[in-house]
Amino acid sequence: MEPADVDHFVKAFLGTFGGQSTKQVVATVTPTPSSTTSQLLQTPVGTVSLFAFKTPVPYPFGAERTGYMVTDVDEAVAAARAAGADVLVSTFPDPIGRDAVVQFPGGVNMQLYSHTTSPSYEPFQAVPENRVYVSADRADDFINAFLKFSHGNLVADDTKAHGAEIGRPNDTYRHARIASNFGNVSVFVTDGHLPYPHGREVTGYEVADLSSTLEKARASGAKVLVEPFYSSGRNSAFVLFPGGYVAEIHALTGP
């Protein structure tokens, strides 16, 4: 995001979910010359790597839907390639490890990275979900490739999911869910006719109490874009944080 938005975003994000930020540093985190502030926001329900570039952002950085830490980035890149992903950015060093950017079928960019010294993080109270939007033409290709890469399981594949989840309450669509050691992935298979802000969010955060979380979000400077609605055993809302970051927030409920 823009440097001027960083402090406002940190205040709102941590005010909503709790947690803390690492010390902000200025570094080059791309294989070509660039400069960005960098910090990690750690909350009980998910982490955010926060970058505010002081220079133009080199292609294709900034378009990733998520980043996965791995123990061996070379192994991970080889596994992604074997599963059918393209390697958009070959492995390169950063100040604390090594990185690469891969693209899974359907145009889904993900960053893979490893640290020279393995960090130690507190376990999440709830595992966040990466939210991926793909076309019907490439949905099976993406699902099969990511399952092969992650050694995960397809835990749900609803071909008539409630359209409220994509902002179209009178329609149905296909919604698949994947679980693996990389966390949870929700796959939204749509025709691309998505009302804002659906499709702009990259992560869904699970909380114990949605109402109180939204109160904290508003009080911290965030804006509720989509008021809570019920579908598929959860109450969900969409929130816009300062700097333009959109998140889905949900609480599990009902059968």
C-alpha positions in Angstrom: 0.0 0.0 0.0 1.0 3.7 -0.1 3.4 4.7 2.7 1.0 7.3 3.9 -1.6 4.6 4.7 0.6 2.2 6.6 0.1 3.6 10.2 -3.6 3.9 9.6 -3.9 0.3 8.3 -1.8 -1.1 11.2 -4.0 0.7 13.8 -7.2 -0.5 12.2 -6.0 -4.1 11.5 -4.6 -4.7 15.0 -7.5 -2.8 16.6 -9.9 -5.2 14.9 -8.1 -8.5 15.5 -5.6 -7.8 18.3 -1.9 -8.8 18.1 1.2 -6.8 17.3 3.6 -5.7 14.5 7.2 -6.4 14.1 9.6 -3.4 13.8 9.3 -1.7 10.5 12.4 -1.9 8.3 13.3 -0.6 4.8 14.5 -3.2 2.5 14.7 -4.6 -1.1 12.4 -7.6 -1.3 12.4 -8.0 -5.1 15.1 -9.4 -7.5 15.4 -6.0 -9.2 16.1 -2.6 -7.6 13.3 -1.3 -5.3 12.8 0.0 -1.8 9.9 -0.7 0.5 9.0 -0.6 4.2 8.3 -4.1 5.5 6.7 -5.4 8.7 4.7 -8.4 9.8 1.4 -8.0 11.5 0.7 -11.0 13.8 -2.8 -11.6 15.1 -4.6 -14.6 16.6 -6.5 -15.2 13.4 -3.9 -14.6 10.7 -0.8 -12.7 9.6 -0.2 -9.9 7.1 3.1 -9.1 5.4 2.8 -5.3 4.9 4.8 -3.6 2.2 4.8 0.1 1.3 7.0 0.7 -1.7 8.9 3.9 -1.9 9.7 3.1 -5.5 7.5 1.8 -8.3 6.6 -1.8 -7.6 8.4 -4.2 -10.0 6.2 -6.6 -12.0 4.6 -9.0 -11.0 4.8 -8.1 -7.3 1.7 -6.9 -5.7 -0.6 -9.2 -7.6 -0.1 -12.3 -5.4 -3.2 -13.7 -3.7 -1.1 -15.1 -0.9 2.3 -16.0 0.3 3.4 -19.4 1.7 6.4 -20.0 3.9 8.1 -23.3 3.1 11.1 -25.1 4.5 12.8 -25.4 1.1 11.9 -22.9 -1.6 13.6 -24.9 -4.3 11.6 -28.0 -3.4 8.4 -26.0 -3.3 9.1 -24.4 -6.7 9.8 -27.8 -8.2 6.6 -29.2 -6.7 4.5 -26.3 -8.0 6.0 -26.7 -11.5 5.3 -30.4 -11.4 1.7 -29.7 -10.4 1.2 -27.5 -13.4 2.1 -24.0 -12.1 4.2 -21.5 -14.1 7.2 -20.0 -12.4 6.8 -16.2 -13.0 9.8 -15.2 -10.9 12.6 -17.6 -10.3 14.1 -17.9 -6.9 16.0 -14.9 -5.6 17.5 -13.9 -2.3 15.9 -11.3 0.1 17.4 -9.9 3.3 16.2 -12.9 5.4 15.7 -15.7 3.0 14.7 -16.7 -0.5 11.6 -16.2 -2.6 9.8 -17.1 -5.8 6.5 -16.3 -7.5 4.4 -19.0 -9.1 1.1 -18.9 -11.0 -1.3 -21.8 -10.7 -3.8 -22.5 -13.5 -6.5 -19.9 -13.7 -4.1 -17.0 -13.2 -3.6 -17.4 -9.4 -0.3 -15.9 -8.3 1.3 -17.1 -5.1 4.6 -16.2 -3.5 6.7 -19.0 -2.0 9.5 -18.1 0.5 11.8 -19.5 3.1 13.7 -17.9 5.9 17.4 -18.5 6.6 16.6 -18.7 10.3 13.2 -20.4 10.9 10.9 -18.2 12.9 8.7 -19.3 15.8 5.1 -18.1 15.8 2.2 -18.7 18.2 -0.4 -21.0 16.7 -3.5 -19.3 15.4 -6.8 -19.4 17.3 -8.5 -19.9 14.0 -6.9 -20.7 10.6 -7.6 -18.0 7.9 -8.7 -19.0 4.4 -7.1 -17.9 1.2 -9.9 -16.9 -1.2 -9.3 -17.7 -4.9 -11.6 -16.7 -7.8 -11.3 -18.7 -11.0 -13.4 -19.2 -14.1 -15.3 -22.4 -14.9 -12.9 -23.0 -17.7 -9.9 -23.4 -15.4 -11.5 -24.3 -12.0 -10.7 -28.1 -12.2 -7.2 -27.3 -13.4 -6.6 -25.0 -10.5 -8.1 -27.4 -7.9 -6.2 -30.4 -9.2 -2.9 -28.5 -9.4 -3.2 -27.1 -5.9 -4.2 -30.4 -4.4 -1.2 -32.0 -6.0 1.1 -29.2 -4.8 -0.3 -29.0 -1.3 -1.1 -32.7 -0.7 -4.4 -31.4 0.6 -7.9 -32.6 0.5 -11.0 -31.4 -1.3 -13.3 -31.1 1.7 -16.3 -29.6 -0.1 -17.4 -28.9 -3.7 -20.9 -27.4 -3.8 -22.1 -26.7 -7.4 -25.1 -24.8 -6.1 -23.7 -22.6 -3.4 -25.7 -19.6 -2.2 -25.0 -16.6 -4.4 -25.0 -14.3 -1.5 -21.4 -15.3 -0.9 -20.5 -13.5 -4.1 -23.0 -10.7 -3.8 -25.7 -12.3 -5.9 -28.3 -13.6 -3.5 -30.7 -14.7 -6.3 -28.2 -17.0 -8.0 -26.1 -20.1 -7.3 -22.5 -20.8 -8.2 -19.8 -23.4 -7.5 -17.8 -23.2 -4.3 -15.0 -25.6 -3.5 -12.9 -25.8 -0.3 -9.5 -27.3 0.1 -7.7 -28.1 3.4 -4.0 -28.8 3.7 -0.9 -28.0 5.8 -0.8 -24.7 3.9 -4.1 -23.8 5.5 -7.6 -23.4 4.0 -8.4 -22.3 0.5 -11.9 -21.3 -0.7 -12.3 -21.5 -4.5 -15.0 -19.4 -6.0 -15.9 -20.5 -9.5 -17.8 -17.6 -11.2 -18.6 -16.0 -14.5 -16.8 -12.9 -13.3 -20.0 -10.9 -12.9 -19.0 -9.8 -9.3 -20.4 -6.7 -7.6 -17.8 -4.8 -5.6 -16.1 -5.8 -3.3 -16.4 -9.5 -4.1 -13.3 -10.8 -5.6 -11.2 -8.0 -4.2 -10.7 -9.8 -0.9 -7.8 -12.2 -0.6 -8.3 -13.6 2.9 -11.2 -14.7 5.1 -10.6 -14.3 8.8 -12.5 -16.5 11.3 -13.5 -14.8 14.6 -15.4 -16.0 17.6 -17.9 -13.0 17.6 -18.6 -11.2 14.4 -20.6 -8.4 15.8 -18.0 -7.3 18.4 -15.2 -7.7 15.8 -17.1 -5.4 13.4 -17.6 -2.9 16.2 -13.8 -2.9 16.8 -13.2 -2.5 13.1 -15.4 0.6 12.9 -13.9 2.1 16.0 -10.4 1.6 14.6 -11.0 3.3 11.3 -12.2 0.5 9.0 -15.5 0.5 7.0 -18.0 -2.3 6.8 -18.8 -2.7 3.0 -21.1 -5.7 3.2 -23.2 -6.1 6.4 -23.4 -9.6 8.0 -25.3 -12.3 6.1 -25.7 -16.0 6.8 -24.6 -18.8 4.4 -23.0 -22.2 4.6 -22.9 -22.3 8.4 -21.3 -18.9 8.9 -22.1 -15.3 9.3 -19.9 -13.2 7.1 -19.2 -9.5 6.4 -16.7 -7.6 4.2 -14.6 -4.9 5.6 -12.4 -2.2 4.0 -9.3 -1.2 5.9 -7.4 2.0 5.4 -5.1 1.7 2.3 -7.7 -0.3 0.3 -7.2 -3.7 1.9 -10.5 -5.7 1.7 -11.1 -8.7 4.0 -13.9 -11.1 4.5 -14.6 -11.8 8.3 -16.8 -14.6 9.5 -17.9 -16.5 12.5 -19.1 -20.1 12.4 -22.6 -20.7 13.5 -25.5 -23.1 13.1 -25.5 -26.7 11.8 
